[in-house]
Amino acid sequence: MFLRGRKSPVTSSRLITPGAVSKLLRDEGRRVVLITRNPNEWSSKNVSRLWISSIDHPEAIDPRRLHVIEQKVWEELKKGNAVIVIDGLEYLLLEDGPETTLRFLGKLRDMAILTNSNIYIVVSEAIDERIRNLLRRIVE
């Protein structure tokens, strides 16, 4: 499932494949801030990747340091509107818990609204229905 949030409410929630995300990123034409578990995913000049991982690596951001991710996203959004793609939701939920993760996503949505940006959250079938419903309320 792929959830999209914008300044005005969007009722578009749909299941998509990773290939559809790639197509979306290529077609969007704007800068992209990608929060991902895979550091090599979707390499492009307009994609700013934030790699979340608990390993000790100079390019990795610990998933328990949501304030660091939030600050890096904000720095990118201040450059002008962009697309935020969160492809690592399950990992954030496991590392930070649902309440903290949902609060974090709410902050990212607010930042997207302030900069007239879009936010996309890739959601797998592993996420239970209660969390999905809360996510829909956050991004729509």
C-alpha positions as CSV (number, residue, x, y, z in Angstrom):
1,M,0.0,0.0,0.0
2,F,1.2,3.5,-0.8
3,L,-0.1,6.4,1.1
4,R,0.2,10.0,-0.2
5,G,-0.2,13.2,1.8
6,R,-0.4,16.8,0.5
7,K,-1.5,20.2,1.6
8,S,-5.0,19.5,0.6
9,P,-6.6,16.1,1.6
10,V,-5.9,13.4,-0.9
11,T,-8.0,10.2,-0.8
12,S,-5.5,8.2,-2.9
13,S,-4.4,5.1,-1.0
14,R,-3.3,2.1,-3.1
15,L,-1.2,-1.0,-3.3
16,I,1.9,-0.5,-5.4
17,T,5.0,-2.5,-6.3
18,P,8.6,-1.3,-5.8
19,G,8.8,-0.8,-9.5
20,A,5.9,1.7,-9.3
21,V,7.8,3.7,-6.7
22,S,10.8,3.9,-9.1
23,K,8.5,5.1,-11.9
24,L,6.9,7.6,-9.5
25,L,10.4,9.0,-8.6
26,R,11.4,9.3,-12.2
27,D,8.2,10.9,-13.3
28,E,7.9,13.3,-10.4
29,G,10.5,15.7,-11.8
30,R,11.2,17.3,-8.4
31,R,13.8,16.7,-5.8
32,V,13.2,13.6,-3.7
33,V,14.1,12.9,-0.1
34,L,14.2,9.1,0.3
35,I,14.3,7.5,3.7
36,T,15.2,3.9,3.1
37,R,16.8,0.8,4.4
38,N,18.7,0.2,1.2
39,P,21.6,2.6,0.7
40,N,21.9,1.7,-3.0
41,E,18.2,2.1,-3.9
42,W,17.0,4.6,-6.5
43,S,20.2,6.3,-7.3
44,S,19.6,9.5,-9.2
45,K,20.9,13.1,-9.1
46,N,17.6,14.5,-7.8
47,V,17.4,11.9,-5.0
48,S,18.8,12.7,-1.5
49,R,19.0,9.4,0.3
50,L,18.8,9.0,4.1
51,W,19.9,5.5,4.9
52,I,18.5,4.2,8.1
53,S,20.5,1.5,9.8
54,S,21.6,0.5,13.2
55,I,25.1,-0.4,12.0
56,D,28.0,1.9,12.7
57,H,28.6,3.4,9.3
58,P,29.4,7.1,8.4
59,E,26.5,7.3,6.0
60,A,23.9,5.5,8.2
61,I,21.4,7.2,10.5
62,D,20.4,5.2,13.5
63,P,16.6,4.7,13.3
64,R,16.3,5.5,17.0
65,R,17.6,9.0,16.2
66,L,14.4,10.3,14.5
67,H,15.4,13.9,15.4
68,V,18.4,13.6,13.1
69,I,16.3,12.2,10.2
70,E,13.8,15.0,10.8
71,Q,16.5,17.7,10.7
72,K,18.0,16.3,7.5
73,V,14.6,16.2,5.8
74,W,13.9,19.8,7.0
75,E,17.2,21.0,5.5
76,E,16.2,19.5,2.2
77,L,12.7,20.9,2.2
78,K,14.0,24.4,3.0
79,K,15.7,24.3,-0.4
80,G,12.3,24.3,-2.0
81,N,9.4,21.9,-2.4
82,A,10.3,18.2,-2.8
83,V,8.9,14.7,-2.5
84,I,9.5,12.8,0.7
85,V,9.4,9.0,0.3
86,I,9.5,6.8,3.4
87,D,10.5,3.3,2.4
88,G,11.4,1.7,5.7
89,L,8.3,2.1,7.8
90,E,8.4,-1.5,9.2
91,Y,11.9,-0.9,10.4
92,L,11.0,2.4,12.1
93,L,8.0,0.7,13.8
94,L,10.2,-2.1,15.1
95,E,13.0,0.2,16.4
96,D,10.9,3.1,17.7
97,G,7.5,1.6,18.4
98,P,4.2,2.7,16.8
99,E,3.4,5.8,18.8
100,T,6.9,7.4,18.3
101,T,6.9,6.5,14.6
102,L,3.5,7.9,14.0
103,R,4.3,11.1,15.8
104,F,7.5,11.3,13.6
105,L,5.4,10.8,10.4
106,G,3.0,13.5,11.6
107,K,5.9,15.9,11.9
108,L,7.2,15.0,8.5
109,R,3.7,15.6,7.1
110,D,3.5,19.0,8.7
111,M,6.9,19.9,7.3
112,A,5.7,18.8,3.8
113,I,2.6,21.1,4.2
114,L,4.7,24.1,5.2
115,T,6.9,23.7,2.0
116,N,4.1,22.6,-0.4
117,S,5.7,19.2,-0.7
118,N,4.3,15.7,-1.0
119,I,4.9,12.8,1.3
120,Y,4.7,9.1,0.3
121,I,4.8,6.2,2.7
122,V,5.4,2.7,1.3
123,V,3.4,0.3,3.5
124,S,3.6,-3.5,3.2
125,E,1.0,-6.1,4.2
126,A,3.0,-6.7,7.4
127,I,1.5,-3.6,8.9
128,D,-1.7,-4.3,10.9
129,E,-4.9,-2.6,10.1
130,R,-5.0,-0.3,13.1
131,I,-1.6,1.2,12.1
132,R,-2.7,1.5,8.5
133,N,-5.8,3.4,9.5
134,L,-3.8,5.8,11.7
135,L,-1.4,6.3,8.8
136,R,-4.3,7.2,6.5
137,R,-5.4,9.8,9.0
138,I,-1.9,11.3,9.2
139,V,-1.2,11.6,5.5
140,E,-4.7,12.3,4.1
